[in-house]
Amino acid sequence: MALVSVVISFAAAAEVEVTSPPEGAAAPVEQLPPVALAEPDPSVLRFTEEDFLRKTHLEVVYNYRFDDDFRAEKSVIGNRHLYAAQTGDTFLDIARFYSLGYNEIEAANKDVDPWLPERSKSILLPTEWIVPRTDSRGVVVNIPEMRMYYFRPNGGLYTYPVGLGRDEWRTPKGRFKVIGKTKNPEWIIPEAIRQERIREKGLHERSIAGGDPRNPLGKYRFELTMPGYRIHGTNRTYGVGMQVSHGCVRLYPEDIERLFGIVNVGSPGEFLYQPVKVGSRDGRIYVEVHHDIYTLVPGLYGEARRLLSEREWLGYVDEAKLQKAIEEQTGLPVDITAAEFQHAPVGNPPMASDQLPRNL
């Protein structure tokens, strides 16, 4: 495989542990000091399926801590990075390689052409998130964010982008348990979906066999106590970070394979709806704002103030910064701490790609 000038550092050492990979995956690679990267061959820059599958050799565990005192809480995880676009790149490929959804990379780079980004253009990789505030454990999906957080039984969490139900087939809120796991699942087509396929595509089949490349469930599926809804892979990876399903939750093939090996039958979970999240790190208060995709929360500014008031943090916030974050909806954690309370050191700025090793 030709060298591709793309790199990532998943998070600061204080926030990340590198643990054992899934059975059969490549051995983990130790984090290396910054190195200079060779100039890639422009004729072979496009990512291959092998590139995407090989990224599974790192298991990144993000540590977090909730606390009533924002100076003690540590609920902002990861760090954002900069990527220098290369010929042939698209947001779809960059997002998948860095375990992002299309929605995340597009929201963070609204001034960049997602299909033909200018060569060497700096693209912000939004690999930084506020952990959703919930008492649920196991598999938690924040619907407006289109992102899953897997809270491990022994502490820490993994996080993955997901695709969700389009507006007329909404992914519902609610708690559930995993009641089954299936490899190469057969798709028994629900009658309402079958009628839609007949009308729109002229397709009349009642099922698609497991392992068939036309099967939208991919290679792995979790069955849930929530009737009619599943968590599974996909045969159309561009749908991760988009509203394209009939309500089920879709993951990239490499991410669902990883999740399949660590989530057990009986694990709890929840589909929750938090277009606004608040959290803190290093004594600073942050807000993260996403598009209210199902229009369930009237007034995101009011929602943000409500969350901050509940935690008794509102008096430490700069209202102008909060308003700006609500308006921009970048999907990134934004520091909204009032100037008079900014005594803690500011987090590191985005790192350029030539400052980072390629660990994949």
Residue pairs with C-beta under 8 A, 6 or more apart in sequence:
1 48
1 50
1 51
2 40
2 41
2 44
2 45
3 37
3 38
3 40
3 41
4 40
4 45
4 47
4 51
4 86
5 37
5 38
5 39
5 40
5 84
5 86
5 353
5 358
6 83
6 86
6 94
6 97
6 353
6 358
7 37
7 83
7 353
7 356
7 357
7 358
7 359
8 81
8 98
8 125
8 127
8 356
8 358
8 359
8 360
9 31
9 79
9 81
9 351
9 356
9 357
9 359
10 16
10 58
10 60
10 78
10 127
11 60
11 62
11 77
11 78
11 79
11 127
12 79
12 348
13 31
15 62
15 63
15 77
15 78
15 79
16 60
16 61
16 62
16 63
17 60
17 61
17 63
17 156
18 28
18 30
18 31
18 58
18 59
18 60
19 28
19 59
19 61
20 28
20 59
21 27
21 28
21 56
21 57
21 58
21 59
22 56
22 59
22 257
22 258
22 261
22 262
23 261
25 56
25 57
26 54
26 56
26 57
27 57
28 57
28 58
28 59
29 57
29 58
29 359
29 360
31 357
31 359
32 357
32 359
33 357
34 355
34 356
34 357
35 357
36 354
37 353
37 354
37 358
40 86
42 86
42 87
42 88
45 86
45 87
45 88
45 89
46 88
46 93
47 93
47 96
47 97
51 97
51 360
52 96
52 97
52 237
52 252
52 253
52 254
53 253
53 254
54 360
55 97
55 99
55 254
55 360
56 254
56 255
56 257
56 258
57 360
58 359
58 360
59 158
59 258
60 158
61 152
61 156
61 157
61 158
62 77
62 78
62 131
62 156
62 157
62 158
62 159
63 74
63 77
63 155
63 156
64 74
64 75
64 77
64 131
64 156
64 157
65 72
65 73
65 74
65 75
66 73
66 75
66 131
66 133
67 73
67 74
68 311
68 312
70 280
70 283
70 284
70 285
70 311
70 313
70 316
71 280
71 283
71 344
73 279
73 280
73 281
74 280
74 281
75 130
75 131
75 133
75 279
75 280
75 281
76 128
76 129
76 130
76 131
76 279
76 280
76 281
76 286
76 333
76 347
77 128
77 129
77 130
77 131
77 157
77 159
78 127
78 128
78 129
79 127
79 128
79 347
79 348
79 350
79 351
80 108
80 124
80 125
80 126
80 127
80 128
80 332
80 350
81 124
81 125
81 127
81 350
81 351
81 353
81 356
82 122
82 123
82 124
82 125
82 350
82 351
82 352
82 353
83 94
83 98
83 122
83 123
83 124
83 125
83 353
84 120
84 121
84 122
84 123
84 352
84 353
84 354
85 94
85 112
85 117
85 118
85 119
85 120
85 121
85 122
85 123
86 119
86 120
87 119
89 117
90 114
90 115
90 116
90 117
91 102
91 105
91 106
91 109
91 112
91 114
91 115
91 117
92 102
92 114
92 237
92 238
94 100
94 105
94 123
94 125
95 101
95 102
95 104
95 105
95 161
95 240
95 241
96 237
96 240
96 252
97 360
98 125
98 127
99 127
99 159
99 160
99 161
99 252
99 255
100 125
100 126
100 127
100 161
100 241
101 146
101 147
101 161
101 162
101 163
101 240
101 241
101 242
102 114
102 238
102 240
102 241
102 242
103 146
103 241
103 242
103 291
103 331
104 126
104 146
104 147
104 161
104 241
104 331
105 114
105 123
105 125
105 126
105 241
106 114
106 241
107 126
107 290
107 291
107 329
107 330
107 331
107 332
108 124
108 125
108 126
108 330
108 331
108 332
109 123
109 124
112 118
112 121
112 123
117 123
122 352
124 350
126 330
126 331
126 332
128 332
128 333
129 145
129 147
129 159
129 288
129 333
130 277
130 278
130 279
130 286
130 287
130 288
130 333
131 149
131 157
131 277
131 279
132 140
132 142
132 145
132 149
132 272
132 274
132 277
133 274
133 277
133 278
133 279
133 307
134 140
134 270
134 272
136 151
136 175
136 268
136 269
136 270
136 272
137 151
137 153
137 268
138 150
138 151
138 178
138 263
138 267
138 268
138 269
138 270
139 148
139 150
139 178
139 222
139 231
139 259
139 263
139 267
139 268
139 269
139 270
140 148
140 149
140 150
140 151
140 269
140 270
140 272
141 147
141 148
141 149
141 162
141 164
141 171
141 249
141 269
141 270
141 271
141 272
142 148
142 149
142 272
142 273
142 274
142 277
143 164
143 171
143 173
143 271
143 272
143 273
143 293
143 294
144 273
144 274
144 275
144 290
144 291
144 292
144 293
144 294
145 274
145 275
145 277
145 288
145 290
145 331
146 161
146 162
146 163
146 164
146 240
146 241
146 242
146 243
146 293
147 159
147 160
147 161
147 162
148 159
148 160
148 161
148 162
148 249
148 251
149 157
149 158
149 159
150 157
150 158
150 159
150 160
150 259
150 262
150 263
151 157
152 158
152 262
158 258
158 259
158 262
160 251
160 252
160 255
160 259
161 240
161 241
161 251
161 252
161 255
162 240
162 241
162 249
162 250
162 251
163 234
163 239
163 240
163 241
163 242
163 243
163 244
163 245
163 249
163 250
163 251
164 171
164 243
164 245
164 247
164 249
164 250
164 293
165 171
165 243
165 245
165 246
165 247
165 248
166 243
166 244
166 245
166 246
167 243
167 293
167 294
169 245
169 246
169 247
170 247
170 294
171 229
171 245
171 247
171 248
171 249
171 271
172 226
172 229
172 247
172 271
173 271
173 272
173 273
174 226
174 270
174 271
175 268
175 269
175 270
176 224
176 225
176 226
176 229
176 268
176 269
176 270
176 271
177 224
177 225
177 266
177 267
177 268
177 269
178 222
178 223
178 224
178 263
178 264
178 265
178 266
178 267
178 268
178 269
179 223
179 224
179 225
179 265
179 266
180 222
180 223
180 265
181 220
181 221
181 222
181 223
181 260
181 263
181 265
182 210
182 220
182 221
182 223
183 210
183 219
183 220
183 260
184 210
184 211
184 219
185 210
185 215
185 217
185 220
185 221
185 232
186 207
186 208
186 209
186 210
186 215
187 207
187 208
187 210
187 215
187 216
187 217
188 206
188 207
189 197
189 205
189 206
189 207
189 208
190 228
190 246
193 246
194 204
194 205
194 206
197 203
197 204
198 204
208 214
208 215
208 216
209 215
210 217
211 219
213 235
214 235
215 235
216 234
216 235
216 236
217 230
217 232
217 233
217 234
218 232
218 233
218 234
218 235
218 250
218 253
218 256
219 233
219 253
219 256
219 257
220 232
220 233
220 256
220 257
220 259
220 260
221 230
221 231
221 232
221 233
222 230
222 231
222 232
222 259
222 260
222 263
223 230
224 230
224 231
224 269
226 271
228 247
229 247
229 248
229 249
230 248
230 249
231 248
231 249
231 251
231 256
231 259
232 248
232 249
232 250
232 251
232 256
233 250
233 251
233 252
233 253
233 256
233 257
234 240
234 250
234 251
234 252
234 253
236 244
237 252
237 253
239 245
239 250
240 250
240 251
240 252
243 293
244 250
249 271
251 259
273 294
273 296
273 297
275 289
275 290
275 291
275 292
275 293
275 297
275 300
275 303
276 287
276 288
276 289
276 290
276 297
276 300
276 303
276 304
276 307
276 326
277 287
277 288
277 307
278 285
278 286
278 287
278 288
278 304
278 307
278 308
278 311
278 313
279 285
279 286
279 288
279 333
280 286
280 313
281 347
282 344
282 345
282 346
282 347
283 337
283 343
283 344
284 335
284 337
284 342
284 344
284 346
284 347
285 308
285 313
285 316
285 317
285 335
285 336
285 337
286 333
286 334
286 335
286 336
287 304
287 308
287 322
287 325
287 326
287 333
287 334
287 336
288 331
288 332
288 333
288 334
289 300
289 304
289 325
289 326
289 328
289 329
289 330
289 331
289 334
290 329
290 331
291 329
292 300
297 303
300 326
300 329
301 322
301 323
301 326
304 322
304 325
304 326
305 314
305 322
308 314
308 317
308 322
316 337
316 338
316 341
317 336
317 337
317 338
318 336
318 337
318 338
318 339
321 334
321 335
321 336
321 337
322 336
324 334
325 334
325 336
328 334
335 346
335 347
